[in-house]
Every structure is written in C-alpha cells, then in structure tokens.
Amino acid sequence: MYVCRTLSYKGAEFEVVEVPLEAKMTDMYGKAAEFWAELRVELISASTFLADEKPTSSQVWRLYWASHQRFFRHICMSAKVPAVVRLSKQALGDNKCVVVGLQSTGEARTEEAVTKYGVELDDFISGPRELLLKFVEENYPLPDKPEPLPEESVKELQRKRHSATPDVSFAGRVRKVAKRGAESEEESEEETEWQSETDTEPETESDDEFQICNTCNLEAERKKLLQCSCCSQLVHPACVVPPVVEVIIGDWSCYSCNEKTEEYLRARKTYYEELLKRYESALERKLKILEIIRALDLPNNPLDDIIDQLGGPDNVAEITGRKGMLVRAPGGKGVTYQARNTKEVTMEMVNMHEKQLFMDGKKLVAIISEAGSAGVSLQADRRAINQKRRVHLTLELPWSADRAIQQFGRTHRSNQASAPEYRLLFTNLGGERRFASIVAKRLESLGALTQGDRRAGPSLSAYNYDSAYGKKALMMLYRGIMEQEPLPIVPPGCSPEKPETVQEFILKGKAALVSVGIIRDSVYGNGKESGKISGRIVDSDMHDVGRFLNRLLGLPPDIQNRLFELFTGILDLILQNARVEGHLDSGIVDIKANTIELQGSPKTVHVDSMSGASTVLFTFTLDRGMKWESASTLLEEKQKDESGSNNGFYESRREWMGKRHFILAFESTVSGMYKIYRPTLGESIREMTLAELKDKYRKLSSMERARDGWEGEYDVSSKQCMHGPKCKLGNFCTTGRRLQEVNVLGGLILPVWGTIEKALSKQVRQSHKRTRVVRIETTSDSQRIVGLLIPNAAVESVLQDLAWVQDIEDE
C-alpha cells in the first residue's frame, strides 16, 4: 500500500500564458541589451590597466554576469506587468479574487534609492536602473589615484640622497673594520696596535689632508677642493665648467648631478601626470557610464507598479518581507516612501493583518513573496468570508521547483470551496524559458503523481531543456554557428534556396555569442576574410544549457528568439529521432489509430497466489492508414491557410521492392521542417528537412497519379509489410503495415514485471527489448486499457515464462 501526502490537484486549472513584448518594451529591451554589451567591452578595456590584479578582475566578471542575469530577470518581470493587471481586472470582473506570486520585491534597491534621494521621489524606483548604478559604482575598475608629489627643490632632493648614503673617508672605513675585528676573539696584536695608532692620530695629519681632483688628477689640499654633495667627487673650482669664483657656503653639487636630479624630477612629474591622467580618464568614463544609465528608459519596480495600477494599498494586500513601500501621493504627482505597518499594527503582524483583510473580502487582490508568505493560507476556505475562486498568477517563478510547488500550495489547501486557477506567465523571449526549465520537470511529475499520467498539469514539457537531449542540441548549435559542422535544420527566417540568408544568420549569431561572452578570443577578419568572425567556445560551455539560456537573456529580442528557435528546432529533431529509434522514455504512451478494436475476449495468463489478482493479455487490431479522401481534404485545408509552395503529394525517386512510395508533405511549425503523412501509417512521427524531402522524393503535379499511387499502397499495406510477401519476419513484421495486431498485458503487472523484462531481453531486435507502458482505447465502445506493450514476436516467450512462474506458485 502506498500513501501520498500530497493534496490532489483535481479541479485545479493550469494554463501557460505567453505574454508578447509590447513595442515600447521591445525597444527598451534592445537598448538595454546593447548597453550591457558595450559595458562588457568597456570593462575589458578598463581591466587592462589592472592586469596584475587577476583575483579582483575575476570577481568583477562574476558580479557582472550575476547582475546581468538579475537585471534581465527584472526586465522580464516588468514586461509581464500589463498582462498581470489585465488578467487581474478580468478575474475581478468574473467575481473571482486574485493572488499574484513573485520572488523579488526590490526592497534593497528601494531602500538604497531612498537613502540617496530622500523619501519623496518623482516616480517609483526602477530596480534595473538602481542595480546597474550599484554595479558600476562599486565594481568599475579604476586605477589607484596617485599621491600628490612633495614640493622639493633640487638641493632638497640632493640633501636627502646624501643623508641616505653619506660619504665615508678611508680612515673612517678603516676604523669601522678595525672595530669590528676587535670584537672577535681571534684579534691579532698587529691589528690592535695599528688600530690604536690610527685612532690616536690627529685628524690634521690624516691622509685626507691632501686629495686628488677628479677632473685634472692633480693633488691639492682638501680645503681647496670642492666636494659634490651627491656623488662625493672632489674638483678644483677652476676645473668646473663654468669655473666657480665665489666662495661656496653649504652644500655644493656638480653640474652632472644637478642635471640628473632635474631630469629625475621631470621624469617623476611626467610619470605622476600620466598616472593622474589615466585615473581621471577612467573616472570620467565611469561618470559618463553612470550618466548613460540614468538616461536609460527602464521600467519601474513591478511590485509597486502592480499595486499602484490595481488601486493602491487600500485595495491590494501585500504579504511580503519588505518593511516599507512607495505610495502614490494624493495629488497623483510623485511618490512617498512609508512604512507598511500602522500604529495599530506592528511590523511583525502586518502580513497576518493583510492576509486577514484578504480572507475577509475587504481586499480582493493579494501579492505574495516567498519571504512573507511562509505558513500563510490563502485558499478559498469554507470558514472564511471570502470564498471566491482564486486566480493564482505567477509573475515570477522561484529558482527551486520545490519552492514553486510551495507557492502554489498557498492557494490550494484542504477544506476549500473551489480549486484555484493557475496562470503561469512567460514572455515570448527565448531566454526566459530558462526560468521555466528549472521547474518543468517537477511540475510534470506533479501531474503524474496527482492524476496518474504525464499529460496532467501544465504543458511545460516544451520548457524542459536542461537534459541530455538538450545538451546534445546545444553542442550541434554551437558547432553549426562556428561552422565546424553544417546546421541540422534551416535557421528561422532563412531559406534553403538562398544560402546567403543562412550565412548572414551565422554571422549575426556569432556576433551575438561574442557580445555575451560565449565565444571567446574573438578576432574580426581583414582583407579577404573581412566580415568574418573567428574565436573559440570552451569545452565547459559546449554542454552548459543553463549558461546558454542565461546569456541569451542579454541579447536583443530578435536575434535572441531566432537563436532560441534554432536551439528548440534542433532539440525537436533529436527527440523525434530518439522516439523513432525507441530510445526516448516518454512515460505512458498513447497508441493511436483510425480504428482500434479488441480481438475476442481477454486471456488470463497469470493469477497471483496471494491476492488472487490476474494478469490479462489483450489483443487489439489497429488500422493506422490514411484514406485518399482524408489526405486530399487535408491538403485543401492547408492550401487555404498556408501558401507553402512545397506542400503537396510526393513520389519516391527510387523504387523499393519494385514499388514507389507516396507521401503527403506539409511545412511544419519548426522552421525548415516538413510533416509527413503516409497512406500506410497516417501522420509520421519523424519530420523531414526540405533538403532531405527533395533528395528522396519528387513532387507530383498530377493528382490522378497521386491518387492511383496512394490508393494502391493503401490497399496492399493491409495484407503485408513494406518488405513484401517474402519478408523474413513474416507476420511479425509491422514495418509499413496498415493493419496491425497489438498485444497489451494488463491487470496485475508489478509482481511479474521482472519475468516480463527477462523474457523481452531474449529478443533479437533492440526495439523489442524495451518495456513500454501504453494506453489504448477502442474506437467502438471507448474501452481503455493501460498495460505493458508486448511485441508480437515476444508474445510466445512471455507467455511461456509466465506459465512457468504460475507452475512454481501452484506447487
């Protein structure tokens, strides 16, 4: 027995609402993306002056990409505000109440702005702008500001140099050496005697009384020579050029030392001016960037904006973790920052007070965040005054899937009068699918747990990209953009008949990936290679779907969506191929056909000895074909809605087993792909590219030829497979056969699951070895069976093993 503590979502409605960007928001988003790309280039340029500070540089880039993602997440939230207001007013008009779920309240940015600008402002705070300002102000790489130079003259500088390394006479040096020698234990008597003599010798009779001029090399009395205070050279006054005639009082320095000192001062001043110029230039660039940010047209904080448009705090219950909020002034001009609580309600109880106002029906709109709504119940409780049906709008999904489920649980609890309506809002931007991808798996499994199959819950399977297939699709996209391999499908907005459009897209794609740091070490070609971009994508990025979707957010909407459509198109192609090859685990698979009939009575093949429950074999007959009338009608409908020149009937270029095959092809929703219909199988799972379609088939202009071929293949496929009457597998082969037998084991399955797996593992064909859970419904009496699909070739082996198990249990 299994016990599930999760509340059933029966009666709850899930809907994914795609919110297209308005023209103003599209323009705003594009300019913001261009600014972030320019800011990245500016940071790279500014960081070159800080090449020695690599840890600081790496930290800047981590903060850059974190702020980059947070910024565009705020933009995506703001883009959905008009839709939230519209859906809220619509729900209120339908006598329902509204709960809006979000994660970011923007409190930190608001408090910083209030501290900076005051409590009275002209308009609501723009979270993205304040985030950008904070990042640039704190992390723009500025070189150190040089310290001002001391005001020193040539003589002052020379005196410092002389005091640092004063001249020592020969006798003085001898005395120092002798003194150090006297401290040793092995001092000789000669050294001691010689030291005593030199120590008692009068200074007037020392060797310093006469010195040699360093210019003319003539000996003269020491007092008649000039000594340079810098280099300590001795010269005659007459040897100096020009000669020194006056009496020198104080320090004197030679011409060479004066020139070197002045040259040093000039070089030091030049170096200081260069450092100061570099610092001032960087500071000027930083201030210019800050001015550009302040001039950008960016949206207001979504929370404040929604509350204001839905009637203000008097009509909207705010259940969040922030302490203050901006409120529109009574006159309608400007906003004022005020605390959320009042004199009667403490800050600790303000959320409970707001919740009670909502449950009492005094406020019919509630906005909740994760921080403020923990433990809060907002369902249509039968004990509450407000029992109107809840419409739960998710403006922003949490990062964690489990937390998303908890947020949904705020409005879906026991003892409720009605189950809520969930509206999951997403923009049409490809990059925002990143946030949906995080919770897609969890929400799909939620539907499986609560309603018994994977079709339950919201249709979020299209948002689940971070998988093995998604990584493979990303690698193929990168290799195609880098021109290492051809792209598996035609990029959106391109035509296979015009290769230049594909090349133009690849060039734009490269430039876009360079601007968001995916392609590194980029080089722009010159000469014959002019217009081309080369670079590299590191191995760790080749399979990182999360990083791809994160960086995708920072691109203008047009190229962002085209790159994302290319990615999803490649992913769809991979999934189709995996499905055809039998490698895709798609949960419970629905077996569909034009007609499904049960053959005879179900056969009991096993009875459990403990419970008495039985395992039953059902055999169905399926007609999967498509009649000519249906195909021609479908073509007429498509030609009315679409003007695709390649839509129509096709004939295979080569014969197969002496026959040609006929198909009907339509342009698919995936750019460059075509959906295929066959007379034997109806709609094919696998789609074709236009190049493959034209390579294998030729379009028919004669409807008579198409009709004859279609009807002929339709009739023959009822009796044999596409391999003809001499097929080695005989009746077991179902390839291309219109009429087909399907065997499904239903009833008690779990106790004999291992036995069935073992029997299937003995099969020769790989596709027959997999266990697949299927659901099949008869067309005449709508009898539905869920069980394990048993290939025709494996039925005998499975029945034998089940009979052997039955014999053991009977013993």
ABEGO torsion letter per residue (X at the ends): XBBBABBBABGBBBBBBBBBBBAAAAAAAAAAAAAAAAAAAAAAAAAAAAAABAAAAAAAAAAAAAAAAAAAAAAAAAAAAAAAAAAAAAAAAAGBBBBBBBABAGAAAAAAAAAAAEABBABBBBAAAAAAAAAAAAABBBBBBBBBBBBBBAAAAAAAAAAABBBBBAAAAAAAAAAAAAABAABBAAAAAAAAAAAABBAAABAAABBBBAAAGBBBBAAABBBBAAAGBBBBAAABOBBBABBBBEBBBBAAAAAAAAAAAAAAAAAAAAAAAAAAAAAAAAAAAAAAAAABBBBBBAAAAAAAAAGEAAABBBBBABABBBBBBAAGBEBBBBBABBAABBAAAAAAAAAAAAAAGABABBBBBAAAABGBBABBBAABABABBBBBBBABBBABAAAAAAAAAAABBBGBABBBBBBBBBBABAAAAAAAAAAAAAAAAAAAAAAGBAABEBBAAAABABBAAAAAAAAAAAAAAAGABBBABBBBGBBAABAAAAAAAAAAAAAAAAAAGABBGBBBBBEAABGBBBEBBBAAAAABAAAAAAAAAABBAAAAAAAAAAAAAAAAAAAAAAAAAGABBAEBBBBBBABBBBBEBBBBABBBAAAGBBBBBBBBBBBABBBAAAAAAAAAAAAAABABAABEBBBBABBBGGBBBBBBBBBBABBGBBBBBBAAAEBBABBBBAAAAAAABBBBABAAAAAAAAAAAAAAAAABBAAEAABAAEAABABGBABBBBBBBBEBAAAAAAAAAAAAAABABAAAABBBBBBBBBAAAGBBBBBBBBBAAAAAAAAAAAAAAAAAAAX
